Amino acid sequence: MKTRTFFTLLSLACVLLALCTACGGGGKSATGEKKPVPFELPEIPVMLPPQERGTFLAQNYWNKFDFKDTVSMWGEDFAAEQIFVNYIDIIWRVDIGDATRSIKKLLATAEAADSLTFTRFLDLCEKYLYEPNSPMRNEELYIPVLEHIVASSAVPELEKLRPQHRLEMALKNRVGTQAADFTYTLASGATGKMYNVRADFTILFFNNPDCSACKNMREEISSLPLLSDMIKSGQIKVLAIYPDEDLTAWQNYRQDVPATWINAYDKDLTLRKENIYDLKAIPTLYLLSHDKSVLIKDAFSPQQIEQYIAYLMQLN
């Protein structure tokens, strides 16, 4: 899972404080209307080792949550979305197997309780785990959500089409697997295979000329000291790929790409036509190892890549 190595378990005191400030009190308001029931965390056994408390919290987080109380649960005064965000922040930091089991348990409970509750949790999962601009985006955590939707009898078949496609793309080029090979073409007309790029690390940079975010990311890669030095020494190769068809635009901007990078395009548009890589947003960054195993899929930023490489270098 992306960047999981760089995090330790949350301070439980901080989590408790965040949750307490996010939840309203129970009872009735001055007008006699029912007020939201406060959210309660499970009681963590005092004898549980510190390293196991995060896992316990992830597995039991929703134990006291009333999934059937849709009126107060989704009312304006009840911070259900913040409670969900705090939950995601916790499962980000536990073992992926424990996180997956926790998500499956949450969705199964929500589906059995109420259709509105189930739908709202699916929406929140999409918003925070899938949308490109979410700071909590995490495809590995979104996969069990997609699997649940596809298998669910509560979801109409037509509404499964998009999740099925998303699941298909999510299962491609996962962290720890071999990245899919492809052919690229240089401005000279020469071609090459991605697998034949020789370096300790390969950065795949899917980009296009009219993308300001691509320009910013390109400049960021060049400005980061570790990445810049390793690119100059040949330890890192950057393969910048233009996956679209307007070659005039690509030709006009290709001089802006550093000469030390491999600047290429997909002549036959194979990447798009065959959905070899999930390019739901441009730019998209991948970090590959020397044998083209995926280390980071769809990185948040060049800094994430630099931090990960620095971490690997410390291990060695």
TAUR-V745762 format. One record per run of one state. SS is the DSSP state (~ for helix, > for strand, _ for the rest). FROM is the first residue (numbers start at 0). LEN is the number of residues. If there is no record, write none. Layout:
# TAUR-V745762
ss/from/len
SS/FROM/LEN
SS/FROM/LEN
This chain:
# TAUR-V745762
ss/from/len
_/0/3
~/3/3
_/6/5
~/11/11
_/22/5
>/27/1
_/28/5
>/33/1
_/34/15
~/49/11
_/60/9
~/69/4
_/73/6
~/79/12
_/91/4
~/95/18
_/113/1
~/114/16
_/130/8
~/138/13
_/151/5
~/156/14
_/170/7
>/177/1
_/178/4
>/182/3
_/185/5
>/190/3
~/193/3
_/196/4
>/200/7
_/207/4
~/211/12
_/223/1
~/224/9
_/233/2
>/235/7
_/242/4
~/246/10
_/256/5
>/261/4
_/265/4
~/269/4
_/273/10
>/283/5
_/288/4
>/292/4
_/296/5
~/301/14
_/315/1
